[in-house]
């Protein structure tokens, strides 16, 4: 998600700095962005050459190299302790004029805003996967988010040619409150032997006009992320209907996480 978000901003003319904790991750990020840009270029979907856009993106191991940036968008794995650690490090280089957003798909914006020194400049800015192709961005205010911060990010979404919707700071926001339980139910249908992987996906594609089936979508999102969001919904809402399917949990425990590990409900080259 971080690579995709960086690509979106670079394509809109922004200078982008991507930070991660591993040189291998950063190398993969650079390669992934170029592959994505080349594919879009081949379909005449870019306003500029892919190489020119790529040159606006830099990769850094040291978070201090980001200190002169104006806008910070966190997109770490959907784990509250990991995100907390990122914001604790980021807080050391923030300025009163810095805008900070999280790409969290389920955690409380108010809770995360407590990790930064100026919570009024903090907001939820949730991209859909993959960011270069998906038009929607959820804009989520925390308790302390100022009107100026909210308005800034609404305009920012439009600047990068995304369509913003405002959602309440509730578990899963709008999209994942609906989408992830639906995916979990599709996994339950497979677990209970109601139908096969392919037929469940075909049912939603042809019967509900979805462009991609729920199990293929789970592989794309990452089964670990789907599981993490379900656990958050279960914890925050306390309802049995948000219990993750045992098959989903087993796949995550055995490292079958979808496209990222080349094996989930489908197998990938």
Beta strands, then each sheet from edge to edge (+ up, - down):
strand 1: 16-19
strand 2: 57-60
strand 3: 71-74
strand 4: 99-102
strand 5: 122-127
strand 6: 136-140
strand 7: 163-167
sheet 1: 1+ 2+
sheet 2: 3+ 4+ 5+ 6- 7-
end
